[in-house]
Amino acid sequence: MRILFVTASRIGDAVLSTGLLAHLAETYPQARFTVACGAPAAPLFAAAPFVEKVIPMVKRKRAGHWRDLWARTCTTWWSLVVDLRGSALGYLVPASRRLVLKSSWEPRHRLYHLASVLGKTQAFPPVLWNTPQQLRQAESLIPPGPFTLALGPTANWGGKQWPAERFAELALALTADNLGRVVVFGAENERPSVLPLLRSLPAGRTLDLIGKIDLPTVHACLKRCDLFVGNDSGLMHMAAAASIPTLGLFGPSSEVFYGPFGPHCASVRGPRSFEDICHAPDYDYRSQNCLMLDLQVAKVVEACRQFRHLASGEP
């Protein structure tokens, strides 16, 4: 049995689809899966034991990436095609059964929308996989030790990126009393925006992993941390998949749709709602200016407190 699973281009959306993929693998344990996704997200699926092939989709003009994908999949008879992109491809490749996700504007988390492609009403929280080598590398980078705070200070848009200086203030507040460690994650091209944070942290207790490891190893490292705090991003959803306490910082994006999902997850924002921000007269989605300046460090520290107690065993 062969199943074609077509998922998102962006890392965060691709991570959100992994729980659905894992559910399909449990439902069809004899199946071999081919996953088509955006090139940045492709490494996340490679370690899944039931995935036979990953097809990275590199965007091309005039939908050339869809033609490429069709050419690579049209010679196989698929037992099932699951297309979370709602594309024509789901109908154009030979298959015994097709499930193509339809658009939805209901006020519910994205995970519930994804599950609807199977006719399910429950959410399937994200799941990620690691090879033994990735787990060993993570252990060498983050050996057993004190309280470890993971930070995701970047995002794919400046409007939803909390200032680096505030991340620094937060990290110092959360680790000063127990000499905890701080691990900073991000892509190499995001480093310039994070430099104010890195320069403010104590060198001996800071691990800079920006651009230094691949995404699956990022996930393996996150599993060794005690708490994650970060912007609405793929890293935030990876932290939730790592089953560590995860706090997402929100402003011009909606935690109702995209908040970190799970019993160990929470979201925090400033006094303005998503609608307040994005319906304001001066709102400009093209601007890279931060739209989260009203989220104060003290509020984030307070939101972290219960997570920190959970992670460190404090009363």
C-alpha positions in Angstrom: 0.0 0.0 0.0 1.4 3.4 -1.0 0.2 6.7 0.3 1.0 10.1 -1.1 0.9 12.8 1.6 1.1 16.4 0.3 1.7 19.0 2.9 2.8 22.6 3.5 5.7 24.6 2.2 6.3 26.5 5.5 8.0 24.7 8.4 5.3 25.6 11.0 2.4 24.4 8.9 4.3 21.2 7.9 5.0 20.5 11.6 1.3 20.9 12.3 0.5 18.2 9.7 2.8 15.6 11.3 0.2 14.4 13.8 -2.2 13.6 11.0 0.6 11.7 9.2 1.4 9.7 12.3 -2.3 8.8 12.7 -2.4 7.6 9.1 0.7 5.5 9.7 -1.0 3.9 12.7 -4.2 3.3 10.7 -2.3 1.7 7.8 0.8 0.0 9.4 1.8 -1.8 6.2 1.7 1.4 4.1 4.8 3.1 2.7 4.5 6.9 2.5 5.8 9.5 0.1 5.7 13.0 1.5 5.7 16.1 -0.7 6.4 19.3 1.1 8.3 22.6 0.9 12.1 22.1 0.7 12.8 23.8 4.1 10.5 21.3 5.9 11.7 18.2 4.0 14.3 17.0 6.6 11.6 16.8 9.3 10.0 13.8 7.6 13.1 11.9 6.6 13.5 10.1 10.0 9.9 8.8 10.1 10.3 5.0 9.9 7.3 4.6 7.6 8.3 7.3 5.1 9.9 5.8 2.0 10.5 9.0 0.1 10.4 12.8 0.7 9.9 15.0 -2.3 11.1 18.6 -1.6 9.0 21.1 -3.6 11.1 24.1 -4.7 8.9 26.9 -5.9 9.1 27.7 -9.6 7.4 30.3 -11.8 4.1 29.5 -13.4 3.4 26.7 -10.9 6.4 24.7 -12.3 6.9 23.0 -8.9 3.4 21.5 -9.2 4.2 20.2 -12.6 7.4 18.7 -11.3 5.6 17.0 -8.5 3.0 15.6 -10.9 5.8 14.2 -13.1 7.3 12.5 -10.1 4.1 10.9 -8.8 1.9 10.3 -11.9 3.6 6.9 -12.7 2.6 5.3 -9.4 -0.8 4.0 -8.6 -1.5 5.4 -5.1 -3.7 3.5 -2.7 -4.5 6.9 -1.1 -3.7 10.5 -1.8 -4.0 13.0 1.1 -3.6 16.5 -0.2 -3.5 19.2 2.5 -2.8 21.9 0.0 -6.2 21.6 -1.7 -4.5 21.5 -5.0 -5.5 20.0 -8.4 -2.7 17.4 -8.0 -4.8 15.4 -5.6 -7.2 14.8 -8.5 -4.6 14.3 -11.3 -2.5 11.5 -10.1 -3.8 7.9 -10.3 -5.3 6.8 -7.0 -7.8 4.4 -5.5 -8.9 7.0 -3.0 -8.4 10.8 -2.7 -8.8 13.1 0.3 -8.3 16.8 -0.5 -8.5 19.4 2.2 -11.1 22.1 1.7 -10.8 25.7 2.8 -12.4 26.6 6.1 -13.0 29.9 8.0 -14.3 28.4 11.2 -12.7 29.8 14.4 -10.9 26.7 15.4 -7.3 25.6 15.6 -5.6 24.6 12.4 -5.2 21.0 13.7 -8.9 20.5 13.7 -9.1 21.8 10.2 -6.4 19.4 9.1 -8.2 16.5 10.8 -11.4 17.3 8.8 -9.7 15.9 5.7 -10.2 12.4 7.3 -13.7 13.3 8.6 -12.3 13.5 12.1 -13.4 16.0 14.8 -10.4 15.5 17.1 -7.0 17.2 16.7 -3.8 15.2 16.1 -1.0 17.0 17.9 2.3 17.3 16.0 4.8 14.4 16.2 8.4 14.5 15.0 11.0 11.8 14.6 14.8 11.5 15.2 17.5 9.1 14.2 19.8 7.7 17.0 22.6 9.9 15.5 20.6 13.1 15.9 19.7 12.1 19.5 23.4 11.5 20.3 24.4 14.9 18.7 21.8 16.6 20.8 23.1 15.0 24.0 26.6 16.1 23.2 25.4 19.7 22.6 23.1 19.8 25.7 24.4 17.3 28.3 22.5 16.8 31.5 22.7 19.9 33.7 20.8 22.8 35.2 17.5 24.3 34.1 17.7 24.9 30.4 15.7 27.6 28.7 15.1 27.4 24.9 14.4 30.6 23.0 12.9 31.0 19.5 13.4 34.8 19.0 12.8 34.8 15.3 9.8 34.7 13.0 9.0 34.8 9.2 7.7 38.4 9.6 9.0 41.3 11.6 5.6 42.2 12.8 5.3 39.1 14.9 8.9 39.1 16.2 9.2 40.3 19.8 12.3 42.5 20.3 15.5 40.7 20.9 16.3 42.9 23.9 13.1 41.7 25.6 14.1 38.1 25.0 17.4 38.9 26.7 15.7 40.5 29.7 13.3 37.5 29.9 16.1 35.0 29.8 18.1 36.7 32.5 15.0 36.9 34.7 14.3 33.2 34.3 17.8 31.9 34.8 19.7 34.3 37.1 18.7 32.7 40.4 19.6 29.1 39.4 22.4 29.8 36.9 20.4 28.1 34.2 21.4 27.6 30.6 20.0 29.4 27.6 19.8 27.8 24.2 19.1 30.1 21.2 17.6 28.6 18.0 17.1 30.1 14.6 18.3 30.1 11.0 21.6 31.6 10.0 20.0 34.3 7.9 18.1 35.4 11.0 21.3 36.0 13.0 21.5 39.8 12.5 18.1 40.3 14.3 19.2 38.1 17.2 22.6 39.7 17.9 21.3 42.1 20.6 20.0 39.0 22.4 23.3 37.0 22.1 25.4 40.0 23.2 23.3 40.4 26.4 23.5 36.8 27.6 26.3 35.4 29.8 28.7 33.6 27.4 29.4 30.7 29.8 25.7 29.8 30.1 24.6 30.4 26.5 24.5 28.0 23.6 24.2 29.6 20.2 22.7 27.1 17.8 21.5 29.6 15.2 22.2 28.0 11.8 24.5 25.3 13.2 22.3 22.2 13.2 19.6 20.8 10.9 15.9 20.9 11.8 15.6 17.3 13.1 18.6 17.9 15.4 16.9 21.1 16.6 14.0 18.9 17.6 16.3 16.5 19.4 17.9 19.4 21.2 14.5 20.9 22.2 13.6 17.6 23.9 16.6 18.2 26.2 15.3 21.6 27.3 13.0 22.4 30.2 11.0 25.3 28.7 10.6 27.0 25.4 9.6 30.6 24.8 9.3 31.9 21.3 7.4 33.8 18.7 4.7 32.3 16.5 7.0 30.2 14.3 7.9 26.7 13.2 10.2 26.5 16.1 7.3 27.0 18.5 5.4 24.1 17.0 8.6 21.9 17.0 8.9 22.6 20.8 5.3 21.6 21.3 6.1 18.4 19.3 9.0 17.8 21.6 6.6 17.7 24.6 8.3 20.3 26.6 6.5 23.3 28.2 6.0 25.7 25.4 4.9 29.3 25.6 4.1 31.1 22.3 4.2 34.9 22.1 1.5 36.4 19.9 0.6 39.7 18.4 -0.5 40.1 14.7 -1.3 36.4 14.4 -4.0 34.4 16.0 -3.3 31.9 18.9 -6.9 30.6 18.3 -5.7 29.2 14.9 -2.0 28.7 15.4 -1.2 28.6 19.2 1.1 25.8 20.4 -1.1 22.8 21.0 -1.1 20.4 23.9 -1.5 20.1 27.7 2.0 21.6 28.2 1.4 24.6 25.9 0.1 28.1 26.4 0.1 31.5 24.6 0.4 35.0 25.8 -0.1 38.4 24.1 -0.3 42.1 25.1 -3.5 43.9 25.8 -4.6 44.1 22.2 -6.3 41.2 20.5 -5.4 39.9 17.1 -8.4 41.8 15.7 -7.4 45.0 17.4 -3.9 44.8 15.8 -4.9 43.7 12.3 -8.0 45.9 12.0 -6.3 49.1 13.2 -6.3 52.0 10.7 -2.5 52.1 10.5 -2.0 48.3 10.1 0.3 47.5 7.1 1.0 43.8 6.5 4.0 44.8 4.3 5.7 46.6 7.2 8.5 44.7 9.1 8.0 46.9 12.2 7.3 44.9 15.4 3.6 44.9 16.3 4.2 43.3 19.8 5.7 46.3 21.7 2.8 46.3 24.1 3.7 42.8 25.3 5.7 43.5 28.4 8.5 41.3 29.8 6.8 41.1 33.2 3.7 39.5 31.7 5.8 36.9 29.9 7.8 36.1 33.0 4.5 35.6 34.9 3.2 33.3 32.1 6.5 31.3 32.3 6.3 30.8 36.1 4.1 27.8 36.2 5.9 26.2 33.3 9.2 26.8 35.0 8.0 25.3 38.3 6.8 22.2 36.3 10.1 21.9 34.5 12.4 22.4 37.5 10.4 20.6 40.2 10.0 23.7 42.3 7.0 23.9 44.6 
